[in-house]
């Protein structure tokens, strides 16, 4: 999937899940099909916003496994949107991380 396709599907998913800012975003920048005309800085701002992440991944709490400073595996509960937003920030290509959660 191209980056443009990923963005379109991610925005649609968030809007369908109740992302209220999405309607403002579409009004500001036009139809979702014009996404290639949106400045990259604006897209990055969008992707890392808490409200976007909450509607994209949801607020359900799940158990996650993580290695801590002592290099031992620990399990902890965290809201899905927080965990995935943290993981996406660490990615070299954040859009490819989003793609994993889209229906193809």
Secondary structure, 3 states (H helix, E strand, C coil): CCHHHHHHHHHHHHHHCCCHHHHHHHHHHCCHHHHHHCCHHHHHHHHCCHHHHHHHHCCCEEEEEEECCCCCEEEEEEEHHHHHHHHHHHCCCHHHHHHCCCCC
